[in-house]
Amino acid sequence: MQAAVYYRNGPPGVLQYEEVPDPDVGPGMVLIRVEAVSVEGGDTLNRLGGPLLSQPHVVGYQAAGTIVAVADDVTDRAVGDRVVATTGHGSHAELFAVPARTTWTVPEGADIVAAACVPVAFGTAHDCLFEFGRLRERETVLIQAGAGGVGVAAIQLAERAGARVIATASSLARLEPLAELGLDHAVDYSRKGWVEEVRALSDGGRGVDLVVDSVGGATLQKSVACLGRRGRAITVGNAGRDLTPFNAGVLGLQNQSLTGVYLGGEITTPRVRAMVQELVDDVAAGRLTVLVDRTFPLSAAAAAHEYIESRRAVGRVVLIP
């Protein structure tokens, strides 16, 4: 099969397009002929400094397509099923071997490109808002990096739950398309005074009820500064690649809380499997929207990674084998 691979960690230019052996289909696994690859933020982080679990290494943890082989012990998936799947690595390829339990069926007639973008982004957003963020109707939520995959998903899910939604990005232009998806207020976090701007947009200036922060570092400290009394902050990843330590001492002053969320830690549980399938179905039915900013051929994976890291994308970047 053809795949985007690399032999050492580094910038997007380390990715090469070449022939590699087809992946093995071990017990409990299925083999997918890939039709669309959602390039996740974690893919770029792994390329930059993650472990090389094979030589050459095929990065990527989410893709959609059609099952072409099934292990003997798998009974709930069959050749010909259309699925979206996640696993640790291997998505940037024509064939993707994954555990059957981390696949979700794509309804007949659904857009396979949109389906490819659902599990991690929408599942993470759902857990941040509801399972761990305990978002309620009429509360105000701040979503950092609103133009990213998790951000676009969180805006829609929060609006659907009846919340008031504020989101940030590196420019207001990147947030403009999100107004029709439920964004109430857009904030440019590259400008000074954005914390005060967020607080001014909250009810009576008291601060927001919930923050979903995928940026991390110094931004996370400012996210907490946007909270009101008893506010909840969710930290999910470190897209900003900033290792500034967090001062937890400030939480006690307003009885606030900070919770870390990692969807992968619970992705095989019945709760998350059912939740993600419902989200896939919602996207297929048009109840939720996947924004695809740009598609690239798999052979141009390096250009796709570079585009993501330029922070110009609004929504997802997808590779097509």
QUIKA-V29120 format. One record per pair of residues at least 6 apart in sequence whose ideal C-beta (glycine too) atoms are under 6 Angstrom apart, sorted by the first residue. I is the first residue (numbers start at 1). J is the second residue. Records with the same first field share a line. If there is no record, write none. Layout:
I->J + J
This chain:
1->22 + 93 + 94 + 95
2->94
3->20 + 58 + 93
4->15 + 17 + 92 + 298 + 301
5->16 + 56 + 58
6->14 + 15 + 57
7->56
8->14
9->48 + 49
12->302 + 305 + 306
13->302
15->301 + 302
17->299
22->95
23->95 + 97
25->31 + 69 + 71 + 97
27->71 + 73
28->71 + 99 + 100
29->71 + 97 + 99
30->67 + 70 + 77 + 100
31->68 + 69 + 95 + 97
32->65 + 67 + 85 + 96
33->65 + 66 + 68
34->63 + 65 + 94 + 96 + 321
35->65 + 112
36->64 + 112 + 113 + 116 + 318
37->60 + 63 + 91 + 92 + 319
38->62 + 116 + 117 + 316 + 318
39->304 + 317
40->62 + 120
41->239
43->59 + 60
44->305 + 308 + 309
46->59
47->59
53->89
58->90 + 92 + 93
59->89 + 92
60->91 + 92
61->86 + 91
62->86 + 91 + 120
63->91 + 96 + 116
64->84 + 112 + 115 + 116
66->82
67->77 + 79 + 81
70->77
74->100
77->100
82->106
83->103 + 105
84->104 + 106 + 115 + 116 + 119
85->98 + 102 + 103
86->102 + 119
87->98 + 102
90->96
92->301
94->321
101->268
104->276 + 277 + 280
106->115
107->284
110->284
113->318
114->283 + 290
115->280
117->290 + 316
118->279 + 280 + 283
119->276
121->149 + 150 + 153
122->153 + 279
123->263 + 276
124->150 + 263
125->150 + 153 + 154 + 157
126->157 + 275
127->261 + 263
128->212 + 234 + 236 + 261
129->135 + 157 + 158
132->234 + 259 + 261
133->210 + 232 + 234
135->141 + 161 + 163 + 210
137->162
139->163 + 209
140->164 + 202 + 208 + 209
141->158 + 163 + 165 + 210
142->166 + 198 + 208 + 211 + 226
143->151 + 154 + 155 + 167 + 212
144->168 + 213 + 215
145->151 + 214 + 215
146->155 + 167 + 168 + 169 + 175
147->169 + 174 + 314
149->316
150->214
152->291 + 315
154->212
155->165 + 167 + 178 + 181 + 182 + 183
156->181 + 182 + 288
158->165
159->165 + 182
164->184
165->182 + 183 + 184
166->185 + 198 + 201
167->175 + 183
168->187 + 189
169->175
170->190 + 311
171->188
172->186 + 188
174->314
175->186
177->314
185->201
187->194 + 197 + 198
195->222 + 225 + 226
198->226
199->205 + 207
202->208
206->228
207->227 + 228 + 231
208->226
209->231
210->232
211->223 + 226 + 233
212->234
213->220 + 223 + 235
214->236 + 237 + 239
215->239 + 240
216->238 + 240
217->240 + 242 + 244
218->242 + 244
219->240
220->235 + 246
223->233
224->233
227->256
229->254
230->255
231->256
232->257
233->258
234->259 + 261
235->260
236->261
266->272
282->288
283->290
291->315
292->315 + 316 + 318
293->313 + 314 + 315 + 317
294->317
295->318 + 320
296->303 + 304 + 319
297->320
298->319 + 321
301->319
304->317 + 319
308->317
